């Protein structure tokens, strides 16, 4: 490749990374945590899920029939059963919907009943617009972080467009990075930690970037698709093929068409269907069940499965009498290579296709991806402090470093603070009322730590304090759970809770140990060391 072309690629690689470095870190770090947000951390965060995530098929069938009798007949046309698997609600949730409204509403309306997964005691009820119920459902710390990764809590379409764009920048950075490093084999194994901070950061940037290049390309591509698909690609497809009618496009490709109600009574065998699905795919998790025309001769039942031998989620179709119809993708019975590729986007992005060990690998790779833009930014800053006539003063260099620590370290601290907060909230605040705490605590912690970067303090001291507080936040989880939690490392009511608590403690101690290894600096000039 010509040197002039390499120079252009290097400039593209540099400026894309510099402009989006902090935002890329934010998305990548929150994405690494989001990988484990469902179901592992969601189960950890909800005591109701810690005792059991399984409800007997016969009990589900009984509850659906019992509560169907308590709602008007039109609410039996569309029933959703959300199982307490750690992927949806923290309670067993029955949603009886009327798509055409009722005497009080001229929009989709729902009557909802929620039960404790273990005791099956009725916990909550709801009557009102369906959209409001789903929008105001109970959240938790890991779910909040996962949703932050999706759209930065900026909403749609702005948040999705931004995260989709950042996926594209990661893709561009990963591809151009491979081209500008011509000594790939040598740089794969070069890490000179004893040659000074600048060289160590440069080597780490190259090693992490090259080893993780395939992962970064996959994450960048899938992330850009997931972010931009619903706000750009879907309207574009509707404009080209359906005259701009997005509802018509969705109706054409929906996997669950409306059945024709016969008004002939016939029991819908929900328990038989659930047992059959478990026997067909014993390793898979049934996330939710949709029942169309319940207890009608034309009833249709759809089960959404995740895991098992399938990489992507599956949709099982049954008739109401328990007869199995077919297994298909979540997009329905649509053939073609493009659909197969599209349905792989989500599992490839979050690593939820081959068990917890792959998810842990995705977490580590995601954290390494988060370090790439920051290490690149540090290289760019350090380069401008060197030489006889540096373009960046010592004071400016320190301010930039404090900004990076305040923005990126502040995000890490704000995320970690939510975990001990979750333990305290589980003991002091009931249900949906917890939702009002996560946003203020998260953003005010982040903002306060970012504003602290304005003060003329040594950036190494600032980084040390950030690590100490991050470590303390995680280390607090285990003792707080021993004091307040239903499940902990002492009573071992849940092995998952014990493992998560111990993991938080280990990471917290590692952060504190790393912070104590950093020497305090007294003078600002001492913080800029030439390579």
PyMOL commands that set and color helices and strands:
alter all, ss='L'
color gray80, all
select helices_A, chain A and resi 3-34+37-45+47-51+57-68+73-76+130-135+141-151+158-180+184-188+197-211+213-241+246-253+270-280+337-343+345-350+356-383+394-428+431-452+459-484+495-516+525-527
alter helices_A, ss='H'
color red, helices_A
select strands_A, chain A and resi 78-82+92-98+109-115+122-129+284-292+300-307+314-319+324-329
alter strands_A, ss='S'
color yellow, strands_A
deselect
rebuild
show_as cartoon
